[in-house]
Amino acid sequence: MQPSKTLFAVPVDEERNTRYLETRHKAVELFARHGFSRVSMRDLATCLGITAGSLYNHIDSKEELLFELIEELYEALLDGASLVTRRKSAPTVRLHGLLEAHLRLHERMAAHFRLAEYDLHCLSCEQQASILTLRRRYEQHLVETIDQLTGKPASVTRRATVSGIVSLLNQLPAWVGQPKAGIGARRKLLHEMVMSTLQGALRATETAVVHASPSSQALK
């Protein structure tokens, strides 16, 4: 990936760091609020407080910025997952930790999640492939944990199930409002919803695989 230009480049001092974070925050919120494809370069320039003509001095394209924002999300997810798996805890504890880390990330990167789920198709094929590689690396943390939990190696069906659960984790917090009991109760509710869905999906898919296998037919 080519490095971004000055406005979005990695900052080298505190003042530029503040400017860098502010401009990225404005951009991601603008894209998430209106939809990436509906935001023009002029809209983006206005949001950032610069002229449309000077915007290209700071970014190569809207698509490059979108790619960086989605990439940033999956790198944060990978960092969180790596931290959980390094603790060497029991598979059950690790699974709960992975789900908790994912859901907590929504509290500071909610707009990034919306872009990742709804605007990924706006990227080039090469950019999409790069993001998919990051996502598969992240999903592998869940796959390996579930393998250890069940004592069975991952099947194609299980990997598809995990991919679906990651999409649910990416989207669910945006669908569930804040309960009166507060953020802690919301986290608990989301966690229970995802765990229930995961358990049900694994039971259904593992049963389907058993019934469809030649060996199971021979035992009948």
One Martini backbone bead per residue (centre of mass of N, CA, C, O) as a GRO file, in nm:
protein
  220
    1MET     BB    1   0.095   0.035   0.023
    2GLN     BB    2   0.061   0.358  -0.010
    3PRO     BB    3   0.128   0.636   0.131
    4SER     BB    4  -0.005   0.891   0.265
    5LYS     BB    5  -0.063   1.198   0.288
    6THR     BB    6  -0.033   1.451   0.509
    7LEU     BB    7  -0.316   1.447   0.657
    8PHE     BB    8  -0.287   1.101   0.679
    9ALA     BB    9  -0.028   1.078   0.797
   10VAL     BB   10   0.200   0.983   1.001
   11PRO     BB   11   0.277   1.121   1.285
   12VAL     BB   12   0.554   1.319   1.466
   13ASP     BB   13   0.361   1.487   1.658
   14GLU     BB   14   0.123   1.607   1.866
   15GLU     BB   15  -0.019   1.808   1.678
   16ARG     BB   16  -0.042   1.612   1.434
   17ASN     BB   17  -0.189   1.391   1.585
   18THR     BB   18  -0.448   1.549   1.637
   19ARG     BB   19  -0.512   1.611   1.340
   20TYR     BB   20  -0.519   1.322   1.240
   21LEU     BB   21  -0.754   1.220   1.422
   22GLU     BB   22  -0.967   1.430   1.343
   23THR     BB   23  -0.981   1.374   1.034
   24ARG     BB   24  -1.049   1.072   1.050
   25HIS     BB   25  -1.304   1.102   1.216
   26LYS     BB   26  -1.460   1.275   1.015
   27ALA     BB   27  -1.449   1.080   0.775
   28VAL     BB   28  -1.580   0.824   0.901
   29GLU     BB   29  -1.846   0.964   0.983
   30LEU     BB   30  -1.932   1.056   0.704
   31PHE     BB   31  -1.943   0.780   0.565
   32ALA     BB   32  -2.137   0.641   0.773
   33ARG     BB   33  -2.379   0.843   0.755
   34HIS     BB   34  -2.407   0.853   0.413
   35GLY     BB   35  -2.217   0.695   0.255
   36PHE     BB   36  -1.960   0.660   0.054
   37SER     BB   37  -2.097   0.705  -0.238
   38ARG     BB   38  -2.233   0.996  -0.135
   39VAL     BB   39  -1.946   1.108  -0.106
   40SER     BB   40  -1.775   1.371  -0.196
   41MET     BB   41  -1.496   1.551  -0.228
   42ARG     BB   42  -1.634   1.810  -0.138
   43ASP     BB   43  -1.754   1.703   0.122
   44LEU     BB   44  -1.484   1.622   0.248
   45ALA     BB   45  -1.350   1.899   0.244
   46THR     BB   46  -1.560   2.046   0.417
   47CYS     BB   47  -1.530   1.864   0.668
   48LEU     BB   48  -1.203   1.935   0.684
   49GLY     BB   49  -1.152   2.247   0.603
   50ILE     BB   50  -1.107   2.238   0.286
   51THR     BB   51  -1.036   2.244  -0.031
   52ALA     BB   52  -1.101   2.064  -0.307
   53GLY     BB   53  -0.828   2.125  -0.457
   54SER     BB   54  -0.643   2.030  -0.196
   55LEU     BB   55  -0.712   1.730  -0.134
   56TYR     BB   56  -0.495   1.589  -0.331
   57ASN     BB   57  -0.256   1.669  -0.131
   58HIS     BB   58  -0.363   1.439   0.095
   59ILE     BB   59  -0.507   1.242  -0.114
   60ASP     BB   60  -0.557   1.007  -0.361
   61SER     BB   61  -0.839   0.884  -0.246
   62LYS     BB   62  -1.123   0.766  -0.123
   63GLU     BB   63  -1.053   0.464  -0.142
   64GLU     BB   64  -0.789   0.475   0.018
   65LEU     BB   65  -0.919   0.572   0.278
   66LEU     BB   66  -1.115   0.340   0.318
   67PHE     BB   67  -0.905   0.120   0.332
   68GLU     BB   68  -0.757   0.228   0.585
   69LEU     BB   69  -1.003   0.210   0.778
   70ILE     BB   70  -1.054  -0.097   0.751
   71GLU     BB   71  -0.772  -0.188   0.818
   72GLU     BB   72  -0.768  -0.066   1.102
   73LEU     BB   73  -0.983  -0.251   1.219
   74TYR     BB   74  -0.848  -0.536   1.170
   75GLU     BB   75  -0.594  -0.466   1.331
   76ALA     BB   76  -0.744  -0.427   1.600
   77LEU     BB   77  -0.864  -0.710   1.614
   78LEU     BB   78  -0.593  -0.861   1.607
   79ASP     BB   79  -0.474  -0.739   1.860
   80GLY     BB   80  -0.695  -0.841   2.053
   81ALA     BB   81  -0.670  -1.145   1.986
   82SER     BB   82  -0.370  -1.177   2.061
   83LEU     BB   83  -0.403  -1.100   2.357
   84VAL     BB   84  -0.593  -1.332   2.434
   85THR     BB   85  -0.419  -1.582   2.329
   86ARG     BB   86  -0.159  -1.521   2.514
   87ARG     BB   87  -0.292  -1.622   2.795
   88LYS     BB   88  -0.351  -1.935   2.797
   89SER     BB   89  -0.639  -2.016   2.815
   90ALA     BB   90  -0.917  -2.154   2.814
   91PRO     BB   91  -1.129  -2.192   2.555
   92THR     BB   92  -1.379  -2.065   2.690
   93VAL     BB   93  -1.241  -1.807   2.788
   94ARG     BB   94  -1.132  -1.721   2.510
   95LEU     BB   95  -1.398  -1.691   2.362
   96HIS     BB   96  -1.515  -1.472   2.545
   97GLY     BB   97  -1.278  -1.274   2.498
   98LEU     BB   98  -1.314  -1.235   2.191
   99LEU     BB   99  -1.602  -1.126   2.200
  100GLU     BB  100  -1.552  -0.891   2.395
  101ALA     BB  101  -1.339  -0.739   2.226
  102HIS     BB  102  -1.520  -0.688   1.982
  103LEU     BB  103  -1.753  -0.535   2.125
  104ARG     BB  104  -1.577  -0.307   2.253
  105LEU     BB  105  -1.477  -0.176   1.984
  106HIS     BB  106  -1.746  -0.030   1.916
  107GLU     BB  107  -1.707   0.212   2.125
  108ARG     BB  108  -1.462   0.338   1.911
  109MET     BB  109  -1.552   0.183   1.601
  110ALA     BB  110  -1.840   0.196   1.468
  111ALA     BB  111  -1.788   0.326   1.187
  112HIS     BB  112  -1.593   0.113   1.081
  113PHE     BB  113  -1.796  -0.120   1.078
  114ARG     BB  114  -1.985  -0.001   0.867
  115LEU     BB  115  -1.780   0.006   0.639
  116ALA     BB  116  -1.701  -0.298   0.637
  117GLU     BB  117  -2.003  -0.400   0.568
  118TYR     BB  118  -2.112  -0.165   0.337
  119ASP     BB  119  -1.818  -0.062   0.168
  120LEU     BB  120  -1.623  -0.279   0.050
  121HIS     BB  121  -1.725  -0.277  -0.258
  122CYS     BB  122  -1.571   0.008  -0.322
  123LEU     BB  123  -1.332  -0.146  -0.368
  124SER     BB  124  -1.091  -0.294  -0.495
  125CYS     BB  125  -0.989  -0.607  -0.552
  126GLU     BB  126  -0.718  -0.577  -0.406
  127GLN     BB  127  -0.828  -0.450  -0.146
  128GLN     BB  128  -1.028  -0.673  -0.073
  129ALA     BB  129  -0.816  -0.898  -0.048
  130SER     BB  130  -0.660  -0.769   0.185
  131ILE     BB  131  -0.896  -0.765   0.386
  132LEU     BB  132  -0.961  -1.068   0.376
  133THR     BB  133  -0.694  -1.159   0.498
  134LEU     BB  134  -0.737  -1.025   0.772
  135ARG     BB  135  -1.002  -1.166   0.839
  136ARG     BB  136  -0.896  -1.458   0.832
  137ARG     BB  137  -0.694  -1.419   1.059
  138TYR     BB  138  -0.907  -1.355   1.268
  139GLU     BB  139  -1.088  -1.609   1.240
  140GLN     BB  140  -0.867  -1.813   1.332
  141HIS     BB  141  -0.894  -1.764   1.632
  142LEU     BB  142  -1.178  -1.890   1.650
  143VAL     BB  143  -1.131  -2.162   1.518
  144GLU     BB  144  -0.912  -2.268   1.715
  145THR     BB  145  -1.086  -2.247   1.970
  146ILE     BB  146  -1.315  -2.438   1.874
  147ASP     BB  147  -1.143  -2.682   1.826
  148GLN     BB  148  -1.061  -2.713   2.128
  149LEU     BB  149  -1.351  -2.725   2.242
  150THR     BB  150  -1.446  -2.984   2.055
  151GLY     BB  151  -1.204  -3.174   1.935
  152LYS     BB  152  -1.224  -3.061   1.633
  153PRO     BB  153  -1.170  -3.007   1.324
  154ALA     BB  154  -1.203  -2.794   1.080
  155SER     BB  155  -1.452  -2.713   0.866
  156VAL     BB  156  -1.605  -2.559   0.617
  157THR     BB  157  -1.862  -2.506   0.780
  158ARG     BB  158  -1.729  -2.377   1.026
  159ARG     BB  159  -1.593  -2.142   0.880
  160ALA     BB  160  -1.861  -2.021   0.782
  161THR     BB  161  -1.977  -1.974   1.061
  162VAL     BB  162  -1.758  -1.778   1.161
  163SER     BB  163  -1.802  -1.566   0.943
  164GLY     BB  164  -2.094  -1.506   1.031
  165ILE     BB  165  -2.023  -1.417   1.322
  166VAL     BB  166  -1.850  -1.174   1.243
  167SER     BB  167  -2.079  -1.021   1.106
  168LEU     BB  168  -2.250  -1.006   1.359
  169LEU     BB  169  -2.043  -0.852   1.532
  170ASN     BB  170  -2.033  -0.604   1.334
  171GLN     BB  171  -2.366  -0.540   1.352
  172LEU     BB  172  -2.533  -0.575   1.620
  173PRO     BB  173  -2.481  -0.307   1.786
  174ALA     BB  174  -2.652  -0.131   1.576
  175TRP     BB  175  -2.936  -0.283   1.654
  176VAL     BB  176  -2.882  -0.229   1.961
  177GLY     BB  177  -2.988  -0.066   2.210
  178GLN     BB  178  -2.991   0.122   2.498
  179PRO     BB  179  -3.035   0.029   2.798
  180LYS     BB  180  -3.130   0.141   3.108
  181ALA     BB  181  -2.892  -0.015   3.261
  182GLY     BB  182  -2.668   0.014   3.043
  183ILE     BB  183  -2.363  -0.081   2.911
  184GLY     BB  184  -2.329  -0.348   3.065
  185ALA     BB  185  -2.601  -0.474   2.975
  186ARG     BB  186  -2.541  -0.460   2.672
  187ARG     BB  187  -2.295  -0.640   2.665
  188LYS     BB  188  -2.435  -0.890   2.780
  189LEU     BB  189  -2.650  -0.918   2.562
  190LEU     BB  190  -2.463  -0.945   2.317
  191HIS     BB  191  -2.305  -1.187   2.415
  192GLU     BB  192  -2.548  -1.382   2.441
  193MET     BB  193  -2.641  -1.367   2.147
  194VAL     BB  194  -2.383  -1.475   2.016
  195MET     BB  195  -2.355  -1.741   2.172
  196SER     BB  196  -2.628  -1.858   2.089
  197THR     BB  197  -2.576  -1.854   1.784
  198LEU     BB  198  -2.318  -2.023   1.782
  199GLN     BB  199  -2.427  -2.279   1.917
  200GLY     BB  200  -2.657  -2.332   1.715
  201ALA     BB  201  -2.482  -2.344   1.456
  202LEU     BB  202  -2.295  -2.576   1.544
  203ARG     BB  203  -2.509  -2.788   1.591
  204ALA     BB  204  -2.633  -2.783   1.306
  205THR     BB  205  -2.375  -2.835   1.134
  206GLU     BB  206  -2.271  -3.094   1.269
  207THR     BB  207  -2.527  -3.259   1.215
  208ALA     BB  208  -2.528  -3.230   0.907
  209VAL     BB  209  -2.256  -3.368   0.858
  210VAL     BB  210  -2.325  -3.642   0.981
  211HIS     BB  211  -2.577  -3.708   0.799
  212ALA     BB  212  -2.399  -3.671   0.518
  213SER     BB  213  -2.217  -3.893   0.578
  214PRO     BB  214  -2.125  -4.207   0.479
  215SER     BB  215  -2.087  -4.334   0.762
  216SER     BB  216  -2.371  -4.267   0.870
  217GLN     BB  217  -2.524  -4.434   0.657
  218ALA     BB  218  -2.392  -4.713   0.732
  219LEU     BB  219  -2.515  -4.716   1.035
  220LYS     BB  220  -2.830  -4.753   0.948
   0.00000   0.00000   0.00000
